[in-house]
Amino acid sequence: MLAGSESDSEKKFHLWLHRKRKPKGKKTNIYVIGKSSFAGEYGSPKEDNLGEIRWHGAFRQYVFYPYSDTMWSKGCLEIVNKFLNDKNKRYRNKLRRKAR
């Protein structure tokens, strides 16, 4: 999944989300968020991880864990927030279906 940039006039996609393999014994997925800066239009991307989205049991929802020394624009945080809302809604629906 890619995320948009700060300016609406110059839409550049620079974030990606990737699901990691579920750790042994865990019930929920972990998602890594990173940025891609392209060497050229057709060059290979240089990828940097910026944080993770993981389940937080005390909050009973997926939460965002940014890595230290990362900066987040309003637009990037909106993308992360939308992703969190979607994952939490899907997880709750899954639990409701199991309870029936």
Beta strands, then each sheet from edge to edge (+ up, - down):
strand 1: 2-3
strand 2: 15-19
strand 3: 31-38
strand 4: 45-56
strand 5: 61-66
sheet 1: 1+ 2- 3+ 4- 5+
end
